[in-house]
Amino acid sequence: MHSVLVALGERIRQLREVRHWSQEEFADRCGLHRTAIGLLERAERIPRLDTLLTVSKGFGITVSELLRDLERRSQLSLRKARDRE
């Protein structure tokens, strides 16, 4: 489960940075607190479905697009972690 959360956090950070938004700017767009975005990006919080909807709307994408390839990304993250050990 943790690897999926890490992959989701990386996806959120990637989408945010491509748009050149700070965490605070993105949080304002979503109506969330900056710390909530930080917690998601660092995989320190398991998001509820309504939070995933809010985040995806903030990006102007669907939840499906937000979660696309998440399982594959999580497996890649696990491999990278193992390679570092």
C-alpha positions in Angstrom: 0.0 0.0 0.0 2.8 2.4 0.9 4.4 2.1 -2.6 1.0 3.1 -4.2 0.8 6.2 -1.9 4.4 7.1 -2.8 3.5 6.8 -6.5 0.4 8.9 -6.1 2.4 11.6 -4.2 5.0 11.6 -7.0 2.2 11.9 -9.6 0.6 14.9 -7.8 4.0 16.6 -7.4 4.8 16.0 -11.1 1.5 17.4 -12.3 1.8 20.4 -10.0 5.4 21.2 -11.0 4.7 20.8 -14.7 2.2 23.7 -14.2 4.8 25.7 -12.2 2.5 25.9 -9.2 3.8 26.0 -5.6 2.0 23.7 -3.1 0.3 26.8 -1.8 -0.9 27.9 -5.2 -2.3 24.5 -5.9 -3.9 24.2 -2.5 -5.7 27.5 -3.1 -6.9 26.2 -6.5 -8.3 23.1 -4.8 -9.6 24.7 -1.7 -7.3 22.6 0.5 -4.7 23.6 3.0 -1.0 23.7 1.8 -0.1 21.1 4.5 -2.7 18.7 3.0 -1.0 18.8 -0.4 2.4 18.3 1.3 1.1 15.3 3.2 -0.3 13.8 0.0 2.9 14.4 -1.9 5.1 12.8 0.8 2.7 9.8 1.1 2.0 10.6 4.7 -1.8 10.7 4.3 -4.2 8.2 2.7 -6.5 10.4 0.6 -10.3 10.0 0.8 -12.2 9.7 -2.4 -13.5 13.3 -2.1 -10.0 14.5 -1.7 -8.9 12.7 -4.9 -11.9 14.3 -6.7 -10.9 17.7 -5.3 -7.2 17.3 -6.4 -8.1 16.0 -9.9 -10.5 19.0 -10.4 -7.7 21.3 -9.3 -5.6 19.9 -12.1 -8.6 20.0 -14.5 -8.4 16.2 -15.0 -10.5 13.2 -14.1 -9.7 10.9 -11.1 -9.0 8.2 -13.7 -6.3 10.4 -15.2 -4.9 11.2 -11.8 -4.6 7.5 -11.0 -3.5 6.3 -14.4 -0.5 3.9 -14.3 -0.3 4.2 -10.5 0.2 0.5 -10.0 3.0 0.4 -12.6 4.6 3.5 -11.0 4.4 1.9 -7.6 6.2 -1.2 -8.8 8.9 1.0 -10.4 9.3 2.9 -7.1 9.8 -0.4 -5.3 12.4 -1.6 -7.7 14.3 1.7 -7.3 14.2 1.4 -3.6 15.5 -2.2 -3.8 18.3 -1.2 -6.1 19.5 1.5 -3.7 19.8 -1.1 -0.9 
